[in-house]
Amino acid sequence: MRSSKAWPPDGGYGWVVVASAFLIMGLTTAVVKNYGLFFLEIRSHFGVLVSTTSWVASIVIAVFHLGAPVASALSLQFSQRAVIMVGGLLTASGMVLASLDLSLPWLYLGMGLLPGIGISFSWIPANSMVSHYFLRWRPIAYSIASSGECVFSIVFSPFFQWLIDSYTWQGALLIIGGLQLNLCVCGALMRPLQTAQSTIQETKDSLDSKAPKRKVIFQCSLLRKPEFLFYVLFAIFTVTGFFIPPLFIVPFAKSLGMEQYWAASILSVLAMADLAGRLMCGWLANMRLWRNLQLLTMVVTLLGVVLLLLPIGQNYWALLVFSSLYGFLSGCMAAVHVTAIVDIVGLEGFDSGLGLFMLFRSAGCFVGVPSAGWLVDQTDGYSAAFYLSGACVILSGLFVVIVDRLVERRKASDAIEAASDPKVQQKVDKQNG
């Protein structure tokens, strides 16, 4: 994207961008959420511990976050379209490599490293495009786009289980890799935002050849903002616990004696609840009844409590209730936690802010899932893993409270300064998008 940002059109081709982002979410994060279906198959095939198998998911999630600043920088330097298409090729090639069943290290590369980079290169630019095409309808547009993760998860849970039963887990990975090639098609639909404003700016630049051109750079200076630093801490603690339930819920259900398809159906119900949470919370955020950070605080706290209670479910229906609550609240969180970055750093800092946000979240990815796997091996049960998840999520809510206070204090200070200087008011309006 160019340094002179075009005003978001809030519609038009933006809805094609939303549809493309919807498919991208489904072909990336929805696949990772169903990695739990492969855990027992891989563990049995290689004869390894749960903690060893869990590194597959940990690597893909961590690399997905680590690659975010690179994806943001490449999107600013080239285009979101090109980066997404490269991401699609990397993701698909990784799955094909994993299907060859060479050895466990190659599986880490095929299901972990390459898809992690590919998902990052697809997911980050897709979110960026939605944010740049929408202003007034940004929360609901992002909710619709992110709901692709839920819709595809509903379908993928039984579909992946059927693929594993019919073609083994290796054949299933090969087919999934073929499906993920469609990310290249989605990337091709991501048309850069062009308006008369950017045309005028290009004309001015051509008339003044002596003036140095301003280049868009990655804004590491955002780390100097205390509110952003606390939001990074929220990200680290949240992600430490966030990915544990969808990856361990199926093995937990099977340990209670449930059949494979009944256990897999829990992921489908969880995804449906997730979808409802995203759409409802996006609608609430658009109504502006609460600030985004206030809404996020309430959702995160309730989510942590549900995770602490989840091990109580010792039969299918009880586990289904807790999983549905987890899905609904995690969907609510997903609907606002990315758009809240705009409230903290402004629209111009969103690309860099999202990249840094995802980068530091990777620390929690490396710790969370392997720690949960280690607890499962040590306790010979899954309850401790869910307790760890809930404790981390509740703790992360405290940092959101601090961020909300800092942002409101900054806005009050800016309002006082703007009252005495109209130029400052224009700058504040521009930053808030």
C-alpha positions in Angstrom: 0.0 0.0 0.0 1.1 3.6 -0.6 2.1 5.9 2.2 -0.7 8.3 1.3 -3.7 6.2 2.5 -6.9 6.3 0.5 -10.0 6.9 2.5 -11.8 3.5 3.2 -14.8 3.2 0.7 -16.8 1.1 3.3 -18.3 -1.1 0.6 -18.1 -1.7 -3.1 -15.2 -4.0 -4.0 -14.5 -4.1 -0.3 -17.0 -6.9 0.0 -15.1 -9.0 -2.5 -12.0 -8.4 -0.3 -14.1 -9.6 2.7 -15.2 -12.7 0.8 -11.6 -13.5 -0.2 -10.4 -13.0 3.4 -13.3 -15.3 4.6 -11.8 -18.1 2.4 -8.3 -17.4 3.5 -9.2 -17.7 7.2 -10.9 -21.0 6.4 -8.0 -22.5 4.5 -5.4 -21.5 7.1 -6.4 -21.2 10.8 -9.4 -23.6 10.4 -6.9 -26.3 9.3 -4.6 -25.7 12.3 -7.6 -25.9 14.7 -8.2 -29.4 13.4 -4.7 -30.6 13.9 -5.9 -32.4 17.1 -7.6 -35.0 14.8 -4.1 -36.0 13.6 -2.4 -36.1 17.1 -3.3 -39.7 18.1 -2.6 -41.0 14.6 0.9 -39.4 14.5 1.6 -40.4 18.1 0.8 -44.0 17.3 2.6 -44.0 14.0 5.9 -42.7 15.4 5.5 -44.1 19.0 6.2 -40.8 20.8 4.9 -38.9 23.8 2.0 -36.4 23.7 4.5 -33.6 24.4 6.6 -34.6 21.4 3.6 -34.7 19.1 2.3 -31.3 20.4 5.4 -29.7 18.9 3.9 -30.0 15.5 1.0 -27.6 16.4 3.4 -25.5 18.5 5.7 -24.9 15.6 3.0 -24.0 13.1 1.3 -21.5 15.6 4.6 -20.0 16.7 6.0 -19.5 13.2 2.7 -18.1 12.1 3.1 -15.4 14.7 6.9 -15.0 14.2 6.4 -14.4 10.4 3.8 -11.6 11.0 6.3 -8.7 10.9 7.9 -10.1 7.8 4.5 -10.4 6.2 3.6 -6.9 7.1 6.9 -5.5 5.9 6.6 -7.4 2.6 3.0 -6.2 2.1 4.1 -2.6 2.6 7.0 -3.0 0.2 5.2 -5.0 -2.5 1.5 -5.7 -2.2 -0.9 -7.8 -0.1 -1.9 -9.7 -3.3 1.6 -11.0 -4.0 2.4 -11.9 -0.4 -0.9 -13.9 0.0 -0.1 -15.9 -3.2 3.4 -16.8 -2.0 1.8 -17.8 1.3 -0.5 -20.2 -0.5 2.3 -21.9 -2.3 4.3 -22.3 0.9 1.3 -23.7 2.9 0.3 -26.2 0.2 3.9 -27.4 -0.4 4.4 -28.0 3.4 1.3 -30.3 3.6 2.5 -32.2 0.5 5.9 -32.7 2.1 4.4 -33.9 5.4 2.3 -36.4 3.5 5.4 -38.2 2.3 5.9 -39.6 5.8 9.7 -39.3 5.8 10.5 -38.9 9.5 9.4 -36.8 12.5 11.8 -33.9 11.8 10.4 -33.7 8.3 6.9 -33.7 9.7 7.9 -30.7 11.9 9.0 -29.0 8.7 6.0 -30.0 6.6 3.2 -29.5 9.1 4.9 -26.9 11.2 7.5 -24.6 9.6 6.3 -24.2 6.0 2.6 -23.9 6.8 3.4 -21.5 9.6 5.2 -19.1 7.2 2.5 -19.6 4.6 -0.4 -19.0 6.9 1.4 -15.8 8.2 1.9 -14.6 4.7 -1.8 -15.2 3.9 -3.6 -14.2 7.2 -1.8 -10.9 8.0 -2.2 -9.2 4.5 -5.9 -10.4 4.4 -6.6 -8.7 7.7 -4.8 -5.6 6.6 -6.9 -5.4 3.4 -10.2 -5.6 5.3 -9.0 -2.9 7.7 -8.0 -0.6 4.8 -11.3 -1.1 2.9 -13.6 -0.3 5.8 -13.9 2.3 8.5 -17.5 2.6 9.7 -18.3 -1.1 9.1 -14.8 -2.3 10.1 -15.9 -4.4 13.1 -18.7 -6.2 11.3 -16.6 -6.6 8.1 -13.8 -8.1 10.1 -16.2 -10.4 12.0 -17.6 -11.7 8.7 -14.1 -12.3 7.3 -12.8 -14.0 10.4 -16.0 -16.2 10.6 -14.5 -18.2 7.7 -12.3 -19.9 10.3 -15.5 -21.1 12.1 -17.5 -22.1 9.0 -14.6 -24.1 7.6 -13.9 -25.7 11.0 -17.5 -27.0 11.2 -17.0 -28.7 7.8 -13.4 -29.7 8.3 -13.8 -31.6 11.5 -15.9 -34.5 10.1 -14.4 -34.2 6.7 -10.8 -34.6 8.0 -11.8 -37.5 10.1 -13.3 -39.1 7.0 -10.2 -38.5 5.1 -8.0 -40.1 7.8 -10.3 -43.1 7.9 -10.4 -43.5 4.1 -6.9 -42.5 3.0 -4.8 -42.6 6.3 -3.4 -39.4 7.8 -0.8 -39.1 5.1 -3.3 -39.1 2.3 -5.5 -36.7 4.2 -2.6 -34.2 4.4 -2.0 -34.5 0.6 -5.6 -33.7 -0.1 -5.5 -30.8 2.4 -2.5 -29.4 0.6 -4.3 -29.4 -2.7 -7.2 -27.5 -1.1 -4.9 -24.9 0.2 -3.6 -24.0 -3.3 -6.9 -22.0 -3.5 -5.1 -19.4 -1.3 -3.4 -18.3 -4.5 -6.8 -17.6 -6.1 -7.9 -15.7 -3.0 -4.7 -13.6 -3.1 -5.3 -12.7 -6.8 -8.7 -11.2 -5.7 -7.0 -8.8 -3.3 -7.0 -5.6 -5.5 -4.9 -2.8 -4.0 -7.1 0.2 -2.9 -6.9 2.9 -5.5 -8.8 6.2 -5.4 -8.6 9.7 -6.8 -6.7 10.7 -3.7 -3.7 8.5 -4.5 -3.8 9.6 -8.2 -3.6 13.3 -7.1 -0.7 12.4 -4.8 1.1 10.6 -7.7 0.6 13.7 -9.9 2.1 16.0 -7.3 5.1 13.7 -6.9 5.7 13.7 -10.6 5.6 17.5 -10.8 8.1 17.9 -7.9 10.9 15.5 -9.0 13.3 17.1 -6.6 11.3 16.3 -3.5 12.4 13.0 -1.9 9.7 10.3 -2.0 8.4 9.2 1.4 8.7 5.4 1.8 6.4 3.3 3.9 8.5 1.6 6.6 7.8 -0.8 9.4 7.1 1.2 12.6 9.1 -0.4 15.4 8.7 2.9 17.3 5.2 1.6 18.3 7.0 -0.3 21.0 7.6 3.0 22.8 3.9 3.3 23.5 3.2 1.9 27.0 -0.4 1.0 26.0 0.9 -1.1 23.1 3.5 -2.8 25.2 0.8 -3.9 27.7 -1.4 -5.1 24.8 1.6 -7.2 23.7 1.6 -8.8 27.2 -2.1 -9.5 26.9 -1.3 -11.2 23.6 1.4 -13.4 25.0 -0.6 -14.7 28.0 -3.8 -15.1 25.9 -2.2 -17.2 23.2 -0.4 -19.3 25.8 -3.7 -20.7 26.8 -5.9 -20.0 23.8 -4.8 -22.8 21.5 -4.7 -25.6 24.1 -8.5 -26.4 24.1 -9.1 -27.0 20.4 -5.9 -29.1 20.1 -6.6 -31.2 23.2 -10.3 -31.4 23.3 -10.5 -34.4 20.9 -7.8 -36.5 22.7 -9.6 -35.6 26.0 -12.9 -36.8 24.7 -11.4 -40.0 23.4 -9.7 -40.6 26.8 -13.3 -40.6 28.2 -14.2 -43.4 25.9 -16.0 -41.5 23.2 -15.9 -42.8 19.6 -13.9 -40.9 17.0 -16.8 -39.2 15.2 -18.5 -38.2 18.4 -15.3 -36.6 19.6 -14.8 -34.9 16.2 -18.3 -33.5 16.4 -17.3 -31.5 19.5 -15.0 -29.4 17.3 -17.8 -28.8 14.8 -20.2 -27.6 17.6 -17.3 -25.5 19.0 -16.8 -23.9 15.6 -20.5 -23.1 15.3 -20.5 -21.4 18.7 -17.3 -19.6 17.6 -19.2 -18.3 14.5 -22.1 -17.0 16.6 -19.7 -15.3 19.0 -17.8 -13.5 16.2 -21.0 -12.2 14.4 -22.7 -11.2 17.7 -19.7 -9.5 19.1 -18.9 -7.7 15.8 -22.5 -6.4 15.8 -22.2 -5.2 19.4 -18.8 -3.6 18.6 -20.4 -1.7 15.7 -23.2 -0.4 18.0 -20.6 1.2 20.2 -22.4 0.3 23.4 -19.0 -0.4 24.9 -15.5 0.5 24.0 -13.7 -2.3 22.1 -11.2 -2.8 25.0 -14.1 -2.8 27.6 -15.8 -5.5 25.6 -12.6 -7.5 25.3 -12.0 -7.4 29.0 -15.4 -8.9 29.8 -15.1 -11.6 27.2 -11.5 -12.6 28.2 -12.4 -12.9 31.9 -15.4 -15.1 31.2 -13.4 -17.2 28.7 -10.8 -17.9 31.4 -13.5 -19.0 33.9 -15.0 -21.4 31.4 -11.6 -23.0 30.7 -11.0 -23.6 34.4 -14.4 -25.4 34.6 -14.1 -27.4 31.4 -12.4 -30.5 33.0 -15.6 -31.0 35.0 -17.3 -32.3 31.8 -16.9 -36.0 32.0 -19.5 -37.0 29.5 -20.3 -36.0 25.9 -23.1 -33.5 26.7 -21.3 -31.8 29.6 -18.2 -31.5 27.4 -20.4 -30.1 24.6 -21.8 -27.4 26.8 -18.4 -26.2 28.0 -16.9 -26.4 24.5 -19.8 -24.4 23.2 -19.2 -21.7 25.8 -15.5 -21.7 25.0 -16.2 -21.4 21.3 -18.7 -18.6 21.7 -16.4 -16.5 23.9 -13.3 -17.2 21.9 -15.3 -16.0 18.8 -16.2 -12.8 20.7 -12.6 -12.2 21.5 -11.5 -12.9 17.9 -14.0 -10.3 16.7 -12.5 -7.4 18.6 -8.9 -8.2 19.6 -7.4 -7.3 16.2 -9.6 -4.3 15.5 -8.7 -2.9 18.9 -5.1 -2.4 17.6 -6.5 0.5 15.6 -7.8 2.1 18.8 -4.3 1.8 20.3 -1.9 2.8 17.4 -4.3 4.4 14.8 -5.0 3.2 11.3 -1.6 4.3 9.9 0.2 2.2 12.5 -2.1 -0.8 12.1 0.0 -2.9 9.6 3.1 -2.5 11.8 1.1 -2.9 15.0 -0.5 -6.1 13.9 2.9 -7.5 12.8 4.5 -6.7 16.2 1.5 -8.0 18.0 1.7 -11.3 16.2 5.5 -11.4 16.6 5.5 -11.2 20.4 2.5 -13.6 20.6 4.8 -16.3 19.3 6.5 -16.5 22.7 3.3 -17.8 24.1 2.9 -20.2 21.2 6.2 -21.8 22.0 5.3 -22.2 25.7 1.6 -23.0 25.8 1.0 -26.2 23.8 4.2 -28.0 24.7 3.7 -27.1 28.4 0.2 -28.5 28.2 1.5 -31.7 26.5 4.1 -32.1 29.2 1.4 -31.7 31.9 -0.6 -34.4 30.2 2.4 -36.8 30.2 3.2 -36.0 33.9 -0.3 -36.3 35.2 -1.6 -38.9 32.8 -4.7 -36.8 32.3 -5.9 -33.6 30.5 -7.3 -31.6 33.3 -4.0 -29.8 34.2 -3.7 -28.6 30.6 -7.1 -26.9 30.7 -6.3 -25.4 34.1 -3.1 -23.9 32.7 -5.1 -22.5 29.8 -7.7 -20.8 32.0 -5.2 -19.3 34.3 -3.2 -17.7 31.5 -6.3 -16.3 29.8 -7.7 -14.7 33.1 -4.3 -13.1 33.8 -4.2 -11.6 30.3 -7.5 -9.8 31.0 -5.7 -7.7 33.7 -3.4 -6.2 31.0 -6.4 -5.3 28.8 -7.8 -3.2 31.7 -4.5 -1.3 32.0 -4.4 -0.7 28.2 -8.0 0.6 28.3 -7.1 3.1 31.0 -4.0 4.3 29.2 -5.8 4.7 25.9 -8.6 6.7 27.5 -6.0 8.9 29.3 -4.2 9.6 26.0 -7.5 10.5 24.3 -8.4 12.9 27.1 -5.0 14.5 26.8 -5.3 14.8 23.0 -8.8 16.3 23.3 -7.5 19.0 25.6 -4.6 19.8 23.3 -6.9 19.7 20.2 -9.2 22.3 21.8 -6.4 24.9 21.6 -4.9 23.8 18.3 -7.1 22.8 15.3 -4.1 21.2 13.5 -3.7 18.7 16.4 -7.4 17.8 16.0 -6.9 16.9 12.3 -3.9 14.8 13.2 -5.8 12.9 15.9 -8.7 12.3 13.6 -6.3 10.9 11.0 -4.7 8.6 13.5 -8.0 7.2 14.7 -8.9 6.4 11.1 
